[in-house]
């Protein structure tokens, strides 16, 4: 059994995408969602910090790790994707070159597409003041990264080739994130084609439906929730 500490954000969706794909593939990996209401500060409780010391979501606890030992916790969405893919032998190539390609693009998402798109969203949607330089800086970087992804997808069904992998599951939730400040996707036909194909997958639809079942999903942030999310210093 896997406990998934989750809230329906792009990083949270990554893990439900994989878990639902694994269920469809017959991996028999049971999981239970443990909501982490990041707007209420659940990520700062001592119990949560014991498994996710960076006070970020998602995290998992595997109650049946492969070594047969005590329950094993994993934090950071990329690490969780890799852990579950390796545990089940699914959605990551077994050959050296294929695996390396998937890991490259997984790290590209973790170090580039996610953080830069997140900063784009912060300054275009959530920031309490208008900072033109920051908005321009992160819009430019988000678009640069979309251009990199669009070129990679040319001639490929998915990011690493013909097969759907954790690299795709990492990147997909970070496309078209902000309804209040959408990035124009017209220049990126390969991304639009790829994104539509993933959106049509039954496991994707189930994964996103799970988010709607979590209390508070989709509601605008209150002023107090903004303070909790964006006003935290060292703890």
C-alpha positions in Angstrom: 0.0 0.0 0.0 1.2 3.5 -0.9 0.0 6.5 1.1 0.0 9.5 -1.3 0.1 12.8 0.5 -1.4 15.0 -2.2 -3.1 18.2 -3.2 -4.3 18.8 -6.8 -1.5 21.0 -8.1 0.7 20.2 -11.1 3.2 18.4 -8.9 0.5 16.5 -7.2 -1.1 15.5 -10.6 2.2 13.9 -11.7 1.8 11.2 -9.1 -1.8 10.4 -9.7 -1.1 10.3 -13.4 1.4 7.5 -12.8 -0.6 5.7 -10.2 -3.7 5.6 -12.4 -1.6 4.4 -15.4 -0.1 1.7 -13.2 -3.5 0.6 -12.1 -4.6 0.4 -15.8 -1.5 -1.6 -16.7 -2.3 -4.2 -14.0 0.6 -3.3 -11.7 -1.6 -4.0 -8.6 -0.1 -1.1 -6.6 -2.8 0.0 -4.2 -2.7 3.6 -2.9 -4.7 5.8 -0.6 -4.8 9.6 -0.9 -4.0 11.6 2.2 -5.0 15.2 1.5 -2.4 17.9 2.3 -4.3 21.2 2.2 -1.5 23.5 1.3 -3.7 26.6 1.7 -4.4 25.7 5.3 -0.8 24.9 6.2 -1.0 21.1 6.4 2.5 20.9 4.9 4.0 22.5 8.0 2.8 20.0 10.6 5.5 18.0 12.4 4.0 14.8 11.1 4.2 15.9 7.5 7.7 17.4 7.9 8.9 14.0 9.1 8.3 12.6 5.6 8.7 15.8 3.5 11.3 18.0 5.3 11.1 20.7 2.5 7.5 21.2 3.5 6.4 20.6 -0.1 3.8 18.3 -1.6 3.6 15.5 -2.8 5.2 12.8 -0.7 4.5 9.1 -0.4 5.0 6.4 2.2 5.5 2.9 0.8 4.3 0.4 3.4 5.7 -2.6 1.4 9.1 -1.5 0.1 11.1 -3.9 -2.0 13.7 -4.5 0.7 11.1 -5.8 3.0 12.0 -3.3 5.7 10.1 -0.6 7.5 7.8 1.8 5.6 9.8 4.1 3.3 8.9 7.7 2.7 9.9 9.6 -0.5 9.5 13.3 -1.1 10.0 15.4 -4.3 7.7 14.6 -7.2 10.5 13.5 -9.6 12.0 11.2 -7.0 8.6 9.7 -6.4 8.0 9.1 -10.1 11.3 7.4 -10.4 10.8 5.3 -7.3 7.4 4.1 -8.4 8.6 3.4 -12.0 11.5 1.4 -10.7 9.3 -0.4 -8.1 6.9 -1.6 -10.7 9.2 -1.8 -13.8 6.7 0.3 -15.7 6.9 3.6 -17.7 10.7 3.8 -17.7 12.9 1.9 -20.2 15.1 -0.9 -19.0 17.9 -0.3 -21.6 20.7 2.2 -20.7 20.1 4.7 -23.5 16.3 4.8 -23.2 16.5 5.1 -19.4 19.1 7.9 -19.7 16.9 9.9 -22.1 13.9 9.6 -19.7 16.0 10.7 -16.8 17.4 13.7 -18.7 13.9 15.0 -19.5 12.6 14.2 -16.0 15.4 16.4 -14.6 14.7 19.0 -17.3 11.2 19.3 -16.0 12.2 19.4 -12.4 14.9 22.0 -12.8 13.4 24.0 -15.6 9.8 23.7 -16.9 8.3 23.4 -13.4 10.1 26.1 -11.5 10.1 28.6 -14.4 6.4 28.1 -15.2 5.7 28.3 -11.5 7.4 31.6 -11.3 5.5 32.8 -14.4 2.3 31.9 -12.6 3.4 33.6 -9.3 4.1 36.9 -10.9 1.2 36.9 -13.4 -1.5 35.5 -11.1 -0.6 35.5 -7.4 1.9 38.4 -6.8 0.3 41.2 -4.7 2.0 43.8 -6.9 2.7 44.2 -10.6 6.4 43.8 -11.4 6.8 44.1 -15.1 10.4 42.9 -15.1 9.6 39.7 -13.3 6.6 39.0 -15.5 8.6 39.5 -18.7 11.6 37.5 -17.4 9.5 34.4 -16.5 7.3 34.7 -19.5 10.4 34.6 -21.7 11.9 31.7 -19.9 8.6 29.7 -19.9 8.3 30.2 -23.7 12.0 29.3 -24.2 11.4 26.0 -22.4 8.2 25.3 -24.4 10.3 25.8 -27.5 12.8 23.2 -26.3 10.0 20.7 -25.6 8.3 21.4 -29.0 11.5 20.6 -30.8 12.1 17.4 -28.8 8.6 16.2 -29.6 9.0 16.7 -33.4 8.9 13.2 -35.0 8.2 11.5 -31.6 4.9 10.4 -30.1 6.2 11.2 -26.6 9.1 13.0 -25.1 11.5 10.1 -25.1 10.2 8.3 -28.2 7.4 6.0 -29.0 6.5 5.1 -25.4 4.7 7.0 -22.8 7.0 7.4 -19.7 7.4 9.3 -16.5 9.1 12.1 -18.4 5.7 12.8 -20.1 3.9 12.5 -16.8 6.2 15.1 -15.2 5.9 17.6 -18.0 2.2 17.3 -18.9 0.7 19.0 -15.8 2.8 22.1 -16.3 1.3 22.9 -19.7 -1.7 25.3 -19.7 -1.7 25.7 -15.9 -3.0 29.2 -15.4 -6.4 30.0 -16.7 -6.1 33.6 -15.6 -2.8 34.1 -17.5 -2.7 31.6 -20.3 0.5 31.2 -22.4 -0.3 31.3 -26.1 0.4 27.8 -27.3 -0.1 28.6 -31.0 3.7 28.5 -31.7 4.0 25.0 -30.3 2.1 22.5 -32.5 4.0 19.5 -31.3 3.2 20.2 -27.7 -0.5 20.8 -28.6 -0.6 17.4 -30.4 1.2 15.6 -27.5 -0.9 17.3 -24.8 -4.2 16.4 -26.5 -3.1 12.7 -26.8 -2.3 12.5 -23.1 -5.5 14.4 -22.1 -7.5 11.7 -23.9 -6.0 8.8 -21.9 -8.5 7.3 -19.5 -5.9 7.3 -16.7 -5.3 11.0 -17.2 -9.0 11.7 -16.9 -9.3 9.6 -13.7 -6.2 11.3 -12.2 -7.6 14.8 -12.7 -11.1 13.7 -11.5 -9.4 12.7 -8.2 -8.4 16.3 -7.7 -12.0 17.4 -7.9 -12.8 15.1 -5.0 -10.4 16.8 -2.7 -12.1 19.5 -0.5 -11.3 23.0 -1.7 -9.9 22.0 -5.1 -10.3 24.8 -7.6 -11.3 27.5 -5.2 -9.5 30.9 -5.4 -6.9 31.4 -2.7 -8.0 33.6 0.2 -5.7 36.3 1.5 -4.8 34.0 4.5 -4.0 31.1 2.2 -1.7 33.4 0.1 0.2 34.3 3.3 0.6 30.6 4.1 1.8 29.6 0.7 4.0 32.6 -0.2 4.9 34.2 3.1 7.0 31.4 4.7 10.6 32.0 5.7 13.0 29.6 7.5 11.3 27.3 9.9 
